[in-house]
Amino acid sequence: MLIELKGVKKDYPLGRTVVHAIRGVDLEISEGDFTVIAGPSGSGKTTLLNLMGLLDHPTEGKLFFEGRDVSRISDRDATFIRRSRIGFIFQTFNLIPVLTAIENVELPLLLKRMKGKERRKRAEEALAAVGLGDKLYHKPDELSGGERQRVAIARAIAGMPDIILADEPTANLDSETGLSIIKLMKEMNREQGVTFVFSTHDARIIEVARRKIELLDGKVGSDVVQNSNS
């Protein structure tokens, strides 16, 4: 089992009140899954992804990564796992403004201590795969919102992680580009065994996902295998 949550809760203080973002979730993500977490805005989808990606700690319950209890893991150990095993596609891009597209994609590879030639080759291939082979040296403010999203996707796939956690990865893309990105992710899942977990409203991703988890008010409302052979 790649990721397992047992009775996980996540609360956030908001002034004098407490927001119960995740309310006792039990969930397993296996290697090779292509899973969608769906649900209305405010249902806890992004919070759940952040917990799975070790960007946050549960308030209660247990979180396991490959059988290891990481519920209270140190920031240093969490950073090591994220850097070596997990790729992220953030809804807000999180690109560094002063770096070019290729430098943004190379940065996580640099942190992995990958050698320069291999790092540049991986970054070029990833940007070409998302249709930005001609925008390698453009900075984020020289790119459209959709192009910045594609840089963020290239950054996630360049390191060939075991799992990619994607928060609305196609939200800023036109329909044609969105379809090509979904096709690319399906190929990575099928041919390389990369695990994908999406938070999305995009019906196109939901349609091709093997598994759909419906989140409502911080709880799992349904968990259905819908494309067992895809």
LINHU-V39220 format. One record per residue. RES is the residue in one small letter. OMEGA is omega in whole degrees, 0 to 359 (none if undefined). D_CENTER is the distance of its C-alpha to the mean C-alpha in whole Angstrom. Layout:
res=RES omega=OMEGA d_center=D_CENTER
res=RES omega=OMEGA d_center=D_CENTER
This chain:
res=m omega=182 d_center=18
res=l omega=180 d_center=14
res=i omega=178 d_center=13
res=e omega=176 d_center=16
res=l omega=179 d_center=17
res=k omega=178 d_center=21
res=g omega=186 d_center=22
res=v omega=174 d_center=19
res=k omega=175 d_center=20
res=k omega=179 d_center=19
res=d omega=176 d_center=21
res=y omega=174 d_center=22
res=p omega=177 d_center=25
res=l omega=186 d_center=26
res=g omega=180 d_center=29
res=r omega=180 d_center=32
res=t omega=178 d_center=29
res=v omega=177 d_center=26
res=v omega=178 d_center=23
res=h omega=187 d_center=22
res=a omega=178 d_center=19
res=i omega=191 d_center=18
res=r omega=174 d_center=21
res=g omega=183 d_center=22
res=v omega=170 d_center=19
res=d omega=188 d_center=19
res=l omega=175 d_center=17
res=e omega=174 d_center=16
res=i omega=181 d_center=13
res=s omega=175 d_center=15
res=e omega=179 d_center=15
res=g omega=177 d_center=14
res=d omega=171 d_center=13
res=f omega=196 d_center=12
res=t omega=175 d_center=11
res=v omega=169 d_center=11
res=i omega=183 d_center=11
res=a omega=179 d_center=14
res=g omega=182 d_center=17
res=p omega=176 d_center=18
res=s omega=180 d_center=17
res=g omega=182 d_center=18
res=s omega=178 d_center=17
res=g omega=185 d_center=15
res=k omega=182 d_center=11
res=t omega=177 d_center=10
res=t omega=180 d_center=12
res=l omega=177 d_center=11
res=l omega=180 d_center=7
res=n omega=177 d_center=9
res=l omega=179 d_center=11
res=m omega=182 d_center=9
res=g omega=178 d_center=8
res=l omega=174 d_center=11
res=l omega=181 d_center=11
res=d omega=178 d_center=14
res=h omega=175 d_center=17
res=p omega=174 d_center=18
res=t omega=176 d_center=21
res=e omega=178 d_center=23
res=g omega=184 d_center=22
res=k omega=177 d_center=21
res=l omega=183 d_center=17
res=f omega=173 d_center=17
res=f omega=185 d_center=15
res=e omega=176 d_center=17
res=g omega=180 d_center=20
res=r omega=178 d_center=20
res=d omega=181 d_center=21
res=v omega=183 d_center=18
res=s omega=182 d_center=19
res=r omega=183 d_center=21
res=i omega=178 d_center=20
res=s omega=179 d_center=21
res=d omega=181 d_center=19
res=r omega=180 d_center=20
res=d omega=178 d_center=19
res=a omega=179 d_center=15
res=t omega=180 d_center=15
res=f omega=180 d_center=16
res=i omega=180 d_center=14
res=r omega=184 d_center=11
res=r omega=187 d_center=13
res=s omega=189 d_center=14
res=r omega=191 d_center=12
res=i omega=172 d_center=8
res=g omega=182 d_center=6
res=f omega=168 d_center=4
res=i omega=185 d_center=5
res=f omega=179 d_center=7
res=q omega=182 d_center=9
res=t omega=176 d_center=12
res=f omega=182 d_center=11
res=n omega=175 d_center=13
res=l omega=179 d_center=15
res=i omega=190 d_center=18
res=p omega=186 d_center=21
res=v omega=181 d_center=23
res=l omega=175 d_center=22
res=t omega=179 d_center=22
res=a omega=183 d_center=19
res=i omega=177 d_center=20
res=e omega=176 d_center=20
res=n omega=180 d_center=17
res=v omega=181 d_center=15
res=e omega=189 d_center=18
res=l omega=179 d_center=17
res=p omega=178 d_center=14
res=l omega=175 d_center=17
res=l omega=179 d_center=20
res=l omega=176 d_center=18
res=k omega=181 d_center=18
res=r omega=176 d_center=22
res=m omega=182 d_center=22
res=k omega=189 d_center=25
res=g omega=183 d_center=25
res=k omega=179 d_center=26
res=e omega=179 d_center=23
res=r omega=181 d_center=21
res=r omega=180 d_center=22
res=k omega=180 d_center=23
res=r omega=182 d_center=19
res=a omega=179 d_center=18
res=e omega=181 d_center=21
res=e omega=181 d_center=20
res=a omega=179 d_center=16
res=l omega=176 d_center=17
res=a omega=182 d_center=20
res=a omega=179 d_center=18
res=v omega=174 d_center=16
res=g omega=181 d_center=20
res=l omega=180 d_center=20
res=g omega=180 d_center=23
res=d omega=182 d_center=25
res=k omega=186 d_center=23
res=l omega=189 d_center=22
res=y omega=174 d_center=25
res=h omega=175 d_center=24
res=k omega=185 d_center=23
res=p omega=182 d_center=20
res=d omega=175 d_center=23
res=e omega=182 d_center=24
res=l omega=175 d_center=22
res=s omega=178 d_center=21
res=g omega=179 d_center=18
res=g omega=178 d_center=17
res=e omega=177 d_center=18
res=r omega=177 d_center=16
res=q omega=179 d_center=12
res=r omega=173 d_center=13
res=v omega=179 d_center=14
res=a omega=178 d_center=10
res=i omega=178 d_center=9
res=a omega=178 d_center=12
res=r omega=181 d_center=11
res=a omega=186 d_center=8
res=i omega=186 d_center=10
res=a omega=183 d_center=13
res=g omega=181 d_center=13
res=m omega=182 d_center=13
res=p omega=177 d_center=10
res=d omega=181 d_center=11
res=i omega=174 d_center=8
res=i omega=177 d_center=4
res=l omega=190 d_center=2
res=a omega=180 d_center=3
res=d omega=181 d_center=6
res=e omega=187 d_center=9
res=p omega=182 d_center=8
res=t omega=188 d_center=12
res=a omega=185 d_center=13
res=n omega=184 d_center=15
res=l omega=172 d_center=16
res=d omega=189 d_center=20
res=s omega=181 d_center=20
res=e omega=179 d_center=21
res=t omega=178 d_center=18
res=g omega=180 d_center=16
res=l omega=180 d_center=17
res=s omega=179 d_center=17
res=i omega=178 d_center=14
res=i omega=178 d_center=13
res=k omega=179 d_center=16
res=l omega=181 d_center=15
res=m omega=177 d_center=12
res=k omega=179 d_center=14
res=e omega=178 d_center=16
res=m omega=179 d_center=14
res=n omega=185 d_center=13
res=r omega=188 d_center=17
res=e omega=183 d_center=19
res=q omega=179 d_center=16
res=g omega=179 d_center=15
res=v omega=178 d_center=12
res=t omega=178 d_center=10
res=f omega=170 d_center=7
res=v omega=184 d_center=6
res=f omega=160 d_center=6
res=s omega=187 d_center=8
res=t omega=168 d_center=11
res=h omega=187 d_center=15
res=d omega=183 d_center=15
res=a omega=181 d_center=18
res=r omega=177 d_center=17
res=i omega=180 d_center=14
res=i omega=183 d_center=15
res=e omega=184 d_center=18
res=v omega=180 d_center=17
res=a omega=176 d_center=15
res=r omega=188 d_center=16
res=r omega=179 d_center=16
res=k omega=177 d_center=16
res=i omega=180 d_center=15
res=e omega=180 d_center=17
res=l omega=180 d_center=17
res=l omega=180 d_center=20
res=d omega=175 d_center=21
res=g omega=179 d_center=19
res=k omega=177 d_center=20
res=v omega=179 d_center=19
res=g omega=178 d_center=21
res=s omega=180 d_center=21
res=d omega=191 d_center=19
res=v omega=168 d_center=20
res=v omega=187 d_center=20
res=q omega=179 d_center=21
res=n omega=188 d_center=21
res=s omega=182 d_center=22
res=n omega=183 d_center=23
res=s omega=none d_center=20
